[in-house]
Amino acid sequence: MNNEHGANIFEISKELKINLDKIIDFSSNINPYGASKNAKEYIKNNLDLVSIYPDPNYKDLKLSISKYCKIDQEYITLGNGATEFINSFINIIAPTNTLLLSPVYSEYEKELKKVNSNIFKIFHKKENDFKINIQDILNFSKNNNIDFIILCNPNNPTGFAFSNKEIELLLASFKGTLMIDETYIEFADINLFSSINLLKKYENLFIIRGTSKFFATPGIRLGYSLCANKNIQKKLNQLPNLWNINIIAETMGKIMFSDKKYIADTKLAIKNSKDFIFSTLKKFKNIHIYPSESNFFLCEILNKDLTSDLLYEFLLKKNFIIRNAKSFEGLDNSFFRFCILDSRANLQLINLLIDFFQEEI
């Protein structure tokens, strides 16, 4: 079964002739504990909202995001998911020379090709646990006349993240535009890794966030960007249609961003699961697990007789789905990625990995 671009559980369900609820999906990177119960309960009890137009200015939603991000509302632009901002911002900037740090989410390169940008790449190296030095980025950018840099922070699929102090070192010297995709930032230490606190100082910084992963709401298509550049904001606001955010997304958004208990409980549960999984897989002789600041881990298969293709098919027969990472540029079929699910599913996956790799731990 082809899994080049991640799992499509609907197709898998049909092909295997099993119900969706029987599939245990470790490939999607979505918070396994679901969306805020407060937000869901409100929607459940107020379904008549679907007969009402949203507030065209989205004042309450922006206020909720403002308090959550600890940033003034003037920096916030709302959108129909994070992907919309990737597309829109690249079109607005239309960069001549762009630097990507690979392997990385493929959507950036797709959009850059549409505007005929020259794409340059620095590759994360496994020998360095996929870490990249900021000075190397600066030197490369200067030598290649880079005017646009895209960072996924934490990075998908490696899990590596730059600290905001490292980001400031980059911004202090780089004269082009820096776009940071913080899709997975809530799974990391926000105080250490988020660059929101740099917005007031650097107008060449553009940050993208979404609600699909941490807030477990990919279906409502809610994203937002943060930027101090008024010209960029004006152009972004000219793109969306009126009422670009639907009433369900607006209502759920303003509740879940203020649901402090849900946010704190999720962070703690994910951290505890990550610590357990990392310490367990570190004992495996046939796997190298790489450090991650996100809710997923990238692993390398060390046994040359085994591949991620074989592992994927083995797990699929058990109704478990991981991400075969060979489709990421710079990785091959010795790499796989999986996200954190609930404790029971995590333990089941570990036991299946023990069986497949014939580990004794």
C-alpha positions as CSV (number, residue, x, y, z in Angstrom):
1,M,0.0,0.0,0.0
2,N,1.4,3.4,-1.0
3,N,2.0,5.8,1.8
4,E,4.1,8.5,0.1
5,H,2.2,11.4,1.6
6,G,1.0,10.1,4.9
7,A,-2.0,8.0,5.7
8,N,-5.4,8.5,4.2
9,I,-7.4,6.6,6.8
10,F,-10.5,6.7,4.6
11,E,-8.8,4.9,1.8
12,I,-7.1,2.5,4.1
13,S,-10.4,1.7,5.8
14,K,-12.0,0.8,2.4
15,E,-9.0,-1.2,1.2
16,L,-8.7,-3.2,4.4
17,K,-12.5,-3.4,4.8
18,I,-12.4,-2.2,8.4
19,N,-14.2,0.5,10.3
20,L,-12.4,3.8,10.8
21,D,-12.6,3.4,14.6
22,K,-10.5,0.2,14.3
23,I,-7.6,2.1,12.8
24,I,-4.9,3.3,15.2
25,D,-3.3,6.2,13.4
26,F,0.1,7.2,14.6
27,S,0.8,9.2,11.4
28,S,-1.4,12.3,11.8
29,N,0.4,14.1,14.7
30,I,-2.9,15.3,16.2
31,N,-3.4,15.6,19.9
32,P,-4.8,12.2,20.9
33,Y,-7.0,13.7,23.7
34,G,-9.2,15.5,21.3
35,A,-10.6,19.0,21.3
36,S,-11.5,21.1,24.3
37,K,-14.5,19.5,26.0
38,N,-15.7,23.0,26.9
39,A,-15.7,24.1,23.3
40,K,-17.4,20.9,22.1
41,E,-20.0,21.0,24.8
42,Y,-20.9,24.6,23.9
43,I,-21.3,23.8,20.2
44,K,-23.4,20.7,21.1
45,N,-25.7,22.9,23.2
46,N,-25.9,25.7,20.6
47,L,-26.3,24.1,17.2
48,D,-28.6,26.9,16.2
49,L,-25.5,29.0,15.7
50,V,-25.3,27.5,12.2
51,S,-28.2,29.8,11.2
52,I,-26.2,32.9,12.2
53,Y,-23.6,34.8,10.3
54,P,-20.3,35.1,12.2
55,D,-19.0,38.5,13.4
56,P,-17.2,39.8,10.3
57,N,-14.6,41.4,12.5
58,Y,-14.2,38.3,14.8
59,K,-13.6,40.5,17.8
60,D,-14.1,37.9,20.5
61,L,-11.9,35.3,18.6
62,K,-9.1,37.8,18.1
63,L,-9.3,38.8,21.8
64,S,-9.0,35.2,22.9
65,I,-6.0,34.6,20.6
66,S,-4.5,37.8,21.8
67,K,-4.7,36.8,25.5
68,Y,-3.5,33.3,24.6
69,C,-0.4,34.5,22.7
70,K,0.2,37.5,25.0
71,I,0.3,39.8,21.9
72,D,-1.7,42.8,20.9
73,Q,-4.6,42.1,18.5
74,E,-3.1,44.3,15.8
75,Y,-0.6,41.6,15.0
76,I,-3.2,38.9,14.4
77,T,-4.7,37.9,11.0
78,L,-7.2,35.1,10.8
79,G,-7.3,32.5,8.1
80,N,-8.9,29.2,6.9
81,G,-6.2,27.0,8.4
82,A,-2.4,27.4,8.5
83,T,-2.0,26.1,4.9
84,E,-3.8,29.2,3.6
85,F,-1.2,31.4,5.1
86,I,1.7,29.4,3.6
87,N,0.1,29.9,0.2
88,S,-0.9,33.6,0.7
89,F,2.3,34.8,2.3
90,I,4.6,33.2,-0.3
91,N,2.4,34.7,-3.1
92,I,2.7,38.2,-1.4
93,I,6.4,38.0,-0.9
94,A,7.2,36.3,-4.2
95,P,10.8,35.7,-3.2
96,T,13.7,35.5,-5.6
97,N,15.9,33.1,-3.6
98,T,14.4,31.0,-0.8
99,L,16.2,28.8,1.7
100,L,14.6,25.7,3.1
101,L,16.0,23.4,5.8
102,S,15.3,19.9,4.6
103,P,13.8,17.4,5.3
104,V,10.7,19.5,5.9
105,Y,7.0,19.7,5.1
106,S,6.6,19.5,1.3
107,E,3.9,22.2,1.0
108,Y,6.5,25.0,1.2
109,E,8.3,23.9,-1.9
110,K,5.1,23.3,-3.9
111,E,4.0,26.9,-3.2
112,L,7.5,28.4,-3.9
113,K,7.6,26.7,-7.3
114,K,4.3,28.4,-8.2
115,V,6.0,31.8,-7.9
116,N,9.2,30.6,-9.6
117,S,11.4,31.2,-6.6
118,N,14.9,29.7,-6.8
119,I,15.0,27.1,-4.0
120,F,18.1,26.5,-2.0
121,K,18.5,23.9,0.7
122,I,20.5,23.1,3.8
123,F,20.0,19.5,5.0
124,H,19.5,18.5,8.6
125,K,22.1,15.7,9.2
126,K,21.4,12.7,11.3
127,E,25.0,12.8,12.6
128,N,24.0,16.0,14.4
129,D,20.6,14.8,15.6
130,F,19.2,16.9,12.8
131,K,20.3,20.1,14.4
132,I,21.5,23.1,12.3
133,N,23.7,25.9,13.3
134,I,22.3,29.4,12.9
135,Q,25.6,30.7,11.8
136,D,25.7,28.2,8.9
137,I,22.3,29.5,7.8
138,L,23.5,33.1,7.9
139,N,26.7,32.3,6.0
140,F,24.7,30.3,3.3
141,S,22.2,33.1,3.0
142,K,24.8,35.7,2.5
143,N,26.7,33.6,-0.1
144,N,23.6,32.8,-2.1
145,N,21.7,36.2,-1.9
146,I,18.8,34.6,0.0
147,D,15.9,37.0,0.5
148,F,13.4,34.5,2.1
149,I,13.9,31.8,4.7
150,I,11.2,29.3,5.9
151,L,11.6,27.5,9.2
152,C,9.2,24.9,10.5
153,N,9.7,25.2,14.3
154,P,9.6,22.5,15.7
155,N,10.5,20.9,12.4
156,N,8.4,18.2,10.8
157,P,9.6,15.4,10.5
158,T,12.8,15.7,12.6
159,G,11.3,17.3,15.8
160,F,14.3,19.7,16.0
161,A,13.5,23.3,17.1
162,F,15.5,26.5,17.2
163,S,15.3,28.5,20.5
164,N,13.9,32.0,20.2
165,K,17.4,33.3,21.2
166,E,18.8,31.5,18.1
167,I,16.0,33.0,16.0
168,E,16.9,36.5,17.2
169,L,20.5,35.9,16.2
170,L,19.3,35.1,12.7
171,L,16.9,38.1,12.5
172,A,19.6,40.5,13.8
173,S,21.7,39.8,10.7
174,F,19.4,38.6,8.0
175,K,17.9,41.4,5.9
176,G,15.3,39.3,4.1
177,T,12.0,37.9,5.3
178,L,11.7,35.1,7.8
179,M,8.6,32.9,7.9
180,I,8.2,30.6,10.8
181,D,5.6,27.9,10.8
182,E,4.8,27.2,14.5
183,T,2.2,24.5,13.8
184,Y,3.7,22.3,16.5
185,I,4.9,24.9,18.9
186,E,2.4,24.1,21.7
187,F,3.9,20.7,22.1
188,A,7.3,22.4,22.9
189,D,8.3,24.8,25.6
190,I,6.7,28.0,24.2
191,N,8.8,30.3,26.4
192,L,11.9,28.8,25.0
193,F,11.0,28.1,21.4
194,S,8.2,30.5,20.2
195,S,9.3,33.6,18.4
196,I,6.2,35.7,19.2
197,N,8.1,37.9,21.6
198,L,10.3,39.0,18.7
199,L,7.5,40.4,16.6
200,K,7.6,43.9,18.0
201,K,11.3,44.2,17.2
202,Y,11.4,42.7,13.8
203,E,9.0,43.6,10.9
204,N,10.6,41.0,8.7
205,L,9.3,38.2,10.9
206,F,6.1,36.3,9.9
207,I,4.6,33.6,12.1
208,I,2.0,31.0,11.2
209,R,0.0,29.0,13.6
210,G,-3.0,26.6,13.3
211,T,-5.4,24.7,15.5
212,S,-5.3,21.3,13.8
213,K,-2.5,19.6,15.8
214,F,-2.4,20.7,19.4
215,F,-6.1,21.7,19.6
216,A,-7.2,18.6,17.6
217,T,-9.5,20.5,15.3
218,P,-8.3,20.0,11.7
219,G,-12.0,19.8,10.6
220,I,-12.8,23.5,11.5
221,R,-9.9,24.9,9.4
222,L,-8.8,27.7,11.7
223,G,-5.4,29.3,11.5
224,Y,-3.8,32.6,12.3
225,S,-0.7,34.6,11.5
226,L,1.3,37.1,13.5
227,C,3.2,39.9,11.9
228,A,4.1,43.5,12.7
229,N,4.5,44.6,9.1
230,K,1.3,46.7,8.3
231,N,1.8,46.4,4.6
232,I,1.9,42.6,4.7
233,Q,-1.2,42.6,7.0
234,K,-3.1,44.8,4.6
235,K,-2.4,42.5,1.7
236,L,-3.3,39.5,3.7
237,N,-6.6,41.0,4.8
238,Q,-7.5,41.8,1.2
239,L,-7.3,38.2,0.2
240,P,-9.9,36.4,2.3
241,N,-13.6,36.6,1.6
242,L,-16.0,38.1,4.1
243,W,-16.8,35.6,6.8
244,N,-13.7,33.5,5.9
245,I,-14.0,31.8,9.3
246,N,-17.2,29.9,9.9
247,I,-19.3,30.2,13.0
248,I,-18.2,26.8,14.4
249,A,-14.5,27.7,14.1
250,E,-15.1,31.2,15.5
251,T,-17.0,29.9,18.5
252,M,-14.8,26.9,19.3
253,G,-11.7,29.0,18.8
254,K,-12.6,31.7,21.3
255,I,-13.4,29.0,23.9
256,M,-10.5,26.6,23.5
257,F,-7.8,29.3,23.5
258,S,-9.0,30.3,26.9
259,D,-9.4,26.8,28.2
260,K,-6.3,26.8,30.5
261,K,-7.0,23.5,32.2
262,Y,-7.4,21.7,28.8
263,I,-4.1,23.3,27.6
264,A,-2.2,22.4,30.8
265,D,-3.5,18.9,31.0
266,T,-2.7,18.2,27.4
267,K,0.9,19.4,27.7
268,L,1.5,17.3,30.8
269,A,0.0,14.2,29.3
270,I,2.0,14.5,26.1
271,K,5.2,15.2,28.0
272,N,4.8,12.1,30.2
273,S,4.1,9.9,27.2
274,K,7.1,11.3,25.3
275,D,9.4,10.7,28.2
276,F,8.2,7.1,28.6
277,I,8.5,6.3,24.8
278,F,11.9,8.0,24.4
279,S,13.4,6.2,27.4
280,T,12.0,2.9,26.2
281,L,13.0,3.1,22.6
282,K,16.5,4.3,23.6
283,K,17.0,0.7,24.8
284,F,16.3,-0.8,21.4
285,K,19.4,-2.1,19.5
286,N,17.8,-2.0,16.1
287,I,16.4,1.6,16.4
288,H,17.8,5.0,16.9
289,I,15.2,7.5,18.2
290,Y,16.0,11.1,17.7
291,P,15.3,13.8,20.3
292,S,12.1,15.8,19.5
293,E,10.5,19.0,20.7
294,S,7.2,18.1,19.1
295,N,4.5,15.4,19.7
296,F,6.2,12.9,17.3
297,F,9.5,11.0,17.0
298,L,11.6,10.3,14.0
299,C,13.4,6.9,14.2
300,E,16.1,5.3,12.1
301,I,16.2,1.5,11.6
302,L,19.7,0.3,12.2
303,N,19.2,-3.3,11.1
304,K,20.1,-3.3,7.4
305,D,17.9,-6.3,6.7
306,L,14.8,-4.3,7.8
307,T,13.1,-1.3,6.2
308,S,10.4,1.2,7.0
309,D,8.4,-0.4,4.1
310,L,8.4,-3.7,5.9
311,L,7.6,-2.1,9.3
312,Y,4.7,-0.2,7.7
313,E,3.2,-3.3,6.2
314,F,3.7,-5.3,9.4
315,L,1.9,-2.7,11.5
316,L,-0.8,-2.1,8.9
317,K,-1.8,-5.8,9.3
318,K,-2.4,-5.0,13.0
319,N,-4.5,-1.9,12.0
320,F,-1.7,0.4,13.2
321,I,-0.4,3.2,10.9
322,I,2.9,5.0,11.1
323,R,4.5,7.5,8.7
324,N,7.0,5.9,6.3
325,A,9.4,8.8,6.2
326,K,11.2,7.8,3.0
327,S,9.0,10.4,1.1
328,F,10.8,13.2,2.9
329,E,13.7,14.5,0.9
330,G,17.0,13.5,2.6
331,L,15.5,10.5,4.3
332,D,15.3,6.9,3.0
333,N,13.4,3.7,3.8
334,S,15.3,3.3,7.1
335,F,13.3,6.1,8.7
336,F,9.8,6.2,10.1
337,R,7.9,8.7,12.2
338,F,5.1,8.2,14.7
339,C,3.2,10.6,16.9
340,I,2.1,10.3,20.6
341,L,-1.3,8.8,21.2
342,D,-2.9,7.8,24.5
343,S,-1.0,5.6,26.9
344,R,-2.7,2.3,25.9
345,A,-2.1,2.8,22.2
346,N,1.5,3.9,22.9
347,L,2.2,0.7,24.8
348,Q,0.6,-1.4,22.1
349,L,2.9,0.2,19.5
350,I,6.0,-0.4,21.6
351,N,5.1,-4.0,22.0
352,L,4.6,-4.4,18.3
353,L,8.0,-2.8,17.7
354,I,9.5,-5.2,20.1
355,D,8.0,-8.1,18.1
356,F,9.0,-6.7,14.8
357,F,12.6,-5.9,15.7
358,Q,12.9,-9.0,18.1
359,E,14.1,-6.8,20.9
360,E,14.8,-7.9,24.4
361,I,14.5,-5.0,26.8
